[in-house]
Amino acid sequence: MAWYLVFWRHRPTATVVAAPTAAQARRRALARQKRGYGATAAATAPGCNSRLQAPV
């Protein structure tokens, strides 16, 4: 199981969750969602090769 950073549309922060897939990480982050965070923007494993970019 990997650790994922799940980014939010209306917050400059990310929620860290353990999950086997990015889709599962999004679902787990939504369970912890706080008021005003908006929808999830991205779920990325920190060790991956993709570049993190802020949502547009």
Backbone hydrogen bonds, N-H to C=O, Kabsch-Sander energy under -0.5 kcal/mol:
donor,donor_aa,acceptor,acceptor_aa,energy
2,A,19,A,-1.5
4,Y,17,V,-3.3
5,L,44,T,-3.2
6,V,4,Y,-0.6
6,V,15,T,-2.8
7,F,5,L,-0.6
7,F,42,A,-2.8
8,W,13,T,-1.1
9,R,39,A,-2.4
10,H,37,Y,-2.2
15,T,6,V,-2.6
17,V,4,Y,-2.2
17,V,15,T,-0.5
19,A,2,A,-2.7
25,A,21,T,-2.0
26,R,22,A,-2.2
27,R,23,A,-1.9
28,R,24,Q,-2.4
29,A,25,A,-2.4
30,L,26,R,-2.4
31,A,27,R,-1.2
32,R,28,R,-0.6
32,R,29,A,-1.2
33,Q,30,L,-0.8
37,Y,34,K,-1.7
41,A,7,F,-3.3
42,A,7,F,-1.1
44,T,5,L,-2.5
48,C,45,A,-2.0
